[in-house]
């Protein structure tokens, strides 16, 4: 199974009318976080079940795990990408505002 790594399509709109656009931004970020959590939960559950079936390490070993520097660097790279995905709506809007140029031109 392959999961999409980037968001495609138009920005989601959750509320219409006279509501502040910041609410839509916030809901888009929360929705992105929710999607990430759902995927992670499914993967975590799968790994836990596979480990249990094979007599592997339990939750205590996971809690005591200390990543090496190379692994820690990879985790930090992933976290940076994760935050880019969560805040993608703000980046897209900033890019669009930059493309439009300064007001009054």
Secondary structure, DSSP 4 states (H G I P E B T S, - for coil): -----S--SSPP----SSS-HHHHHHHHHHHHHHHHHHHHHHHHHHHHHHHHHTT---HHHHHH----HHHHHHHHHHHHHHHHHHTHHHHHHHHHHHHH-STT-
